[in-house]
Amino acid sequence: MSWTRKQRITVAAIFMLLVAAPLLWQIGNVRATQAAEQKQSDLVDQTVPTRQAPDDYDGDGVPDSGDQCPTRPETDNGFQDSDGCPDVVETTGAS
């Protein structure tokens, strides 16, 4: 039985396809695995920036470094000293 040139090329192409398909499948699988590992690595390597607290948390104008009550504002009635804590001061009502 003698094959024509076209038949030999067809058989060779089918043979190459059968040999190459598993190899290509393996290459695709390796790349998918590498991509998944890289994604995990990227997630692990990310760092969360440190939170910076404001210099005056309660907004009373006294910096937290010298504020004895850093979470409570100095005063509601306008009397202000330098300790940073609310003070109770009686007012006379006179202007």
N, C-alpha and C positions, 0 to 999 in steps of 0.2 A: 504494500500500500504506500503510495507516494503522496506526500502532502504538498499542497501548493504553498507558495510564499506567504500568501494571505493567511492561510491556516496556521502556519508556523508562528507568525507574528501574533495571532490571536491566542494561541496556546501559551506563548512566552509571556504575553501581557497578563493572562489569567494567573499563571504561575507567580509572576512578580507581585500581583495584587494579593494573592494568598499568603505569600511570604511577608510582604510589607505590612499588611493589615494588623497583625498582632504587635509588630514592632511599633507602628504608629500609635496603636492603642496604649501601649506601655509608656511611650513618651508623653502622651496626653495625660495619663494617670499620674506620672511623676510630676508633671508641671502643676496639676491640680493639688497634689499633696504639698508641693513646695509653696504654692500660693496660700494654702490654708495655714501652714506653719508660719509663714511670714506675717499673716494677719494676726495670729496669736502673739507672735513676737512683738509686733507693733503695739498691740494692746498692753502688753506687759511693760514695754519700754516707755510708755507715755508717763509723764509726771504731772501731778496736779500742782499748780502754782500755790505758794503759800498765801493765805489770806492776810491782808494788811489791815489791821484795825485802825480806825481813825485816831488822830491824836487827841481828840476831845469827844469821847463817845456820847456824852449827854448834852453836848452843845452849849454848855454854860460859859464858855470862854476860859475855863481853867484847864490847862493841859492835863491829861490823865496821869502823867508822871508825877505831878504834884497834887492831884485831886484826891482828897481823902474819901470821897463818895463818887467814884467815877461813873456810876450808873444812874445817879440822881442829879438833876440840875441844881445849881447853886441856890436860886431863890425865885419865888413867884412875885414877891412884893417889891422888887427893885433893890433891896439891901444886898450888897455883895461884899464879902471879904475874900480872903485868898485861900480858904481851906477847901472850897469846892462842895461843901455840904449845905443843904438848905438851913436857913436860920429863921427863927420866929422872932420878929421884931414888931413891937406894937407901934402903930402909927397913930398920931393925934388927930389926923384929919385936917390939920391946919396947912395952909399952903405957904 
